[in-house]
Amino acid sequence: MIESKFDKLLAYSIASIHFFAFSGLIYRSQIYGNIPVSAGDAYGLGDVIDLLFVFIVVVIWCCALISSVALTLFNVKANWFTSLKALLYATVGLVGYFFVKDSNLLF
């Protein structure tokens, strides 16, 4: 029963990582440049929203990590490789988000 909850958490985490990463990239490429920064301020509202996207993606990735490790420990003989592949897929989404966000590929 606990394993099925971790399975669902891992699946929802992977889907959420990719959803929020894609949404953050769309925000960064389409809306971020249109939000002005007040005179004399180093950061504006656009930077705060961008930071929230980063925070959400990292927290969801941590949930995926915890659920994947738990599934690996519960299913050492049966299904451990699948949970590690799912964690790798979530990590690709996280690293890809940071790579594209910090590069000039969108702009």
Residue frames as qw, qx, qy, qz and C-alpha x, y, z in Angstrom:
[[0.000, 0.885, 0.465, 0.000, 0.00, 0.00, 0.00],
 [0.283, -0.809, 0.120, 0.501, 2.80, 2.42, 0.82],
 [0.455, -0.123, 0.605, 0.642, 4.54, 1.44, -2.39],
 [0.266, 0.635, 0.629, 0.363, 1.54, 2.47, -4.48],
 [0.118, -0.954, -0.192, 0.198, 1.52, 5.89, -2.80],
 [0.383, -0.601, 0.398, 0.577, 5.19, 6.33, -3.64],
 [0.435, 0.246, 0.696, 0.516, 4.46, 5.18, -7.21],
 [0.131, 0.855, 0.479, 0.152, 1.77, 7.84, -7.54],
 [0.276, -0.886, 0.049, 0.370, 3.99, 10.49, -5.94],
 [0.469, -0.306, 0.546, 0.623, 6.80, 9.66, -8.36],
 [0.344, 0.472, 0.672, 0.454, 4.50, 9.75, -11.38],
 [0.009, -0.939, -0.344, -0.019, 2.87, 13.03, -10.35],
 [0.404, -0.741, 0.194, 0.500, 6.27, 14.53, -9.52],
 [0.467, -0.040, 0.595, 0.653, 7.66, 13.71, -12.94],
 [0.205, 0.682, 0.591, 0.379, 4.62, 15.14, -14.71],
 [0.198, -0.944, -0.215, 0.151, 4.66, 18.24, -12.50],
 [0.491, -0.506, 0.306, 0.640, 8.38, 18.84, -13.03],
 [0.365, 0.179, 0.606, 0.683, 7.97, 18.86, -16.77],
 [0.027, 0.819, 0.535, 0.207, 4.80, 20.96, -16.62],
 [0.292, -0.912, -0.081, 0.276, 6.31, 23.65, -14.38],
 [0.504, -0.343, 0.415, 0.676, 9.64, 23.60, -16.22],
 [0.302, 0.417, 0.615, 0.597, 7.87, 24.11, -19.55],
 [0.102, -0.903, -0.408, -0.083, 5.64, 26.80, -18.03],
 [0.442, -0.750, 0.078, 0.486, 8.69, 28.54, -16.56],
 [0.458, -0.078, 0.510, 0.724, 10.44, 28.50, -19.93],
 [0.146, 0.669, 0.574, 0.449, 7.38, 29.94, -21.64],
 [0.279, -0.916, -0.234, 0.166, 7.16, 32.61, -18.94],
 [0.511, -0.540, 0.248, 0.622, 10.86, 33.42, -19.28],
 [0.380, 0.097, 0.568, 0.723, 10.70, 33.72, -23.06],
 [0.027, 0.615, 0.597, 0.514, 7.37, 35.53, -23.43],
 [0.340, -0.860, -0.342, -0.167, 6.45, 37.48, -20.29],
 [0.681, -0.457, -0.143, 0.554, 9.66, 38.08, -18.30],
 [0.410, 0.102, 0.183, 0.888, 10.96, 40.84, -20.58],
 [0.120, -0.629, -0.415, -0.646, 7.68, 42.77, -20.40],
 [0.559, -0.750, -0.340, 0.096, 7.71, 43.19, -16.61],
 [0.273, 0.782, -0.234, 0.509, 9.63, 46.37, -15.77],
 [0.653, -0.271, -0.443, 0.552, 12.12, 46.76, -12.92],
 [0.185, -0.962, -0.195, 0.049, 11.73, 49.86, -10.76],
 [0.388, 0.770, -0.279, 0.423, 14.47, 52.46, -11.02],
 [0.153, -0.672, 0.575, -0.442, 17.26, 51.74, -8.58],
 [0.841, -0.225, 0.411, -0.271, 16.17, 48.18, -7.86],
 [0.072, -0.442, 0.850, 0.276, 18.35, 45.25, -8.82],
 [0.036, 0.179, 0.973, 0.140, 15.43, 42.82, -9.07],
 [0.430, -0.042, -0.096, -0.897, 11.81, 43.18, -10.04],
 [0.760, 0.023, 0.383, -0.524, 8.58, 41.24, -9.89],
 [0.812, 0.427, -0.332, -0.219, 9.61, 39.23, -12.94],
 [0.318, 0.463, -0.779, 0.278, 12.67, 37.92, -11.12],
 [0.434, -0.186, 0.665, -0.578, 10.55, 36.92, -8.12],
 [0.861, 0.233, 0.102, -0.441, 8.15, 34.99, -10.34],
 [0.666, 0.501, -0.553, -0.001, 11.10, 33.33, -12.07],
 [0.001, -0.401, 0.803, -0.440, 12.52, 32.36, -8.67],
 [0.688, -0.030, 0.456, -0.564, 9.16, 30.83, -7.73],
 [0.869, 0.361, -0.229, -0.251, 9.24, 28.65, -10.84],
 [0.428, 0.488, -0.720, 0.246, 12.76, 27.52, -9.93],
 [0.303, -0.293, 0.701, -0.576, 11.73, 26.82, -6.33],
 [0.832, 0.105, 0.206, -0.504, 8.68, 24.81, -7.41],
 [0.798, 0.424, -0.418, -0.091, 10.70, 22.71, -9.86],
 [0.248, 0.455, -0.765, 0.382, 13.43, 21.98, -7.28],
 [0.492, -0.190, 0.598, -0.603, 10.95, 21.07, -4.53],
 [0.894, 0.209, 0.039, -0.395, 9.05, 18.74, -6.84],
 [0.643, 0.478, -0.593, 0.081, 12.34, 17.16, -7.93],
 [0.085, -0.388, 0.769, -0.501, 13.15, 16.54, -4.24],
 [0.755, 0.007, 0.375, -0.538, 9.79, 14.78, -3.89],
 [0.859, 0.395, -0.274, -0.178, 10.67, 12.64, -6.90],
 [0.330, 0.520, -0.730, 0.296, 14.05, 11.84, -5.36],
 [0.384, -0.263, 0.686, -0.560, 12.54, 10.81, -2.04],
 [0.852, 0.153, 0.226, -0.448, 9.84, 8.67, -3.64],
 [0.746, 0.492, -0.444, -0.065, 12.32, 7.05, -6.02],
 [0.137, 0.452, -0.795, 0.380, 14.71, 6.16, -3.21],
 [0.581, -0.116, 0.571, -0.568, 11.82, 4.81, -1.13],
 [0.890, 0.301, -0.024, -0.342, 10.59, 2.68, -4.04],
 [0.553, 0.530, -0.634, 0.107, 14.11, 1.43, -4.64],
 [0.108, -0.357, 0.795, -0.479, 14.44, 0.40, -1.01],
 [0.712, 0.042, 0.439, -0.546, 11.00, -1.24, -0.89],
 [0.896, 0.399, 0.094, -0.171, 11.39, -3.05, -4.22],
 [0.252, -0.680, 0.633, 0.272, 15.01, -4.13, -4.15],
 [0.447, -0.057, 0.861, 0.235, 14.31, -7.36, -6.03],
 [0.461, 0.576, 0.675, -0.017, 11.34, -6.43, -8.18],
 [0.342, 0.829, 0.359, 0.259, 11.15, -2.93, -9.58],
 [0.443, -0.700, 0.004, 0.560, 14.12, -0.90, -8.39],
 [0.427, -0.022, 0.457, 0.780, 15.53, -0.22, -11.85],
 [0.079, 0.684, 0.576, 0.441, 12.27, 1.35, -13.05],
 [0.304, -0.905, -0.253, 0.158, 12.19, 3.82, -10.16],
 [0.487, -0.498, 0.243, 0.675, 15.79, 4.82, -10.84],
 [0.319, 0.289, 0.570, 0.700, 14.99, 5.36, -14.52],
 [0.088, -0.847, -0.483, -0.204, 12.04, 7.54, -13.49],
 [0.425, -0.792, -0.032, 0.438, 14.35, 9.56, -11.24],
 [0.466, -0.145, 0.438, 0.755, 16.76, 9.96, -14.15],
 [0.157, 0.597, 0.591, 0.520, 13.88, 11.21, -16.31],
 [0.261, -0.914, -0.303, 0.063, 12.95, 13.75, -13.62],
 [0.516, -0.577, 0.177, 0.607, 16.59, 14.82, -13.33],
 [0.399, 0.220, 0.525, 0.719, 16.77, 15.35, -17.09],
 [0.027, -0.823, -0.475, -0.309, 13.76, 17.67, -16.79],
 [0.434, -0.846, -0.095, 0.295, 15.41, 19.59, -13.94],
 [0.523, -0.364, 0.351, 0.687, 18.81, 19.93, -15.60],
 [0.325, 0.429, 0.582, 0.610, 17.25, 20.72, -18.97],
 [0.112, -0.913, -0.384, -0.075, 15.16, 23.47, -17.41],
 [0.425, -0.787, 0.098, 0.436, 18.20, 25.11, -15.83],
 [0.531, -0.087, 0.501, 0.678, 20.29, 24.70, -18.98],
 [0.223, 0.591, 0.556, 0.541, 17.72, 26.28, -21.30],
 [0.228, -0.919, -0.317, 0.054, 16.71, 28.97, -18.78],
 [0.437, -0.752, 0.173, 0.462, 20.27, 30.18, -18.25],
 [0.498, -0.007, 0.541, 0.677, 21.36, 29.95, -21.87],
 [0.220, 0.429, -0.119, -0.868, 20.40, 32.16, -24.78],
 [0.122, 0.143, 0.920, 0.345, 18.41, 29.43, -26.51],
 [0.103, 0.677, 0.711, -0.158, 15.08, 31.12, -25.79],
 [0.009, -0.840, -0.146, 0.523, 15.94, 34.72, -26.50]]
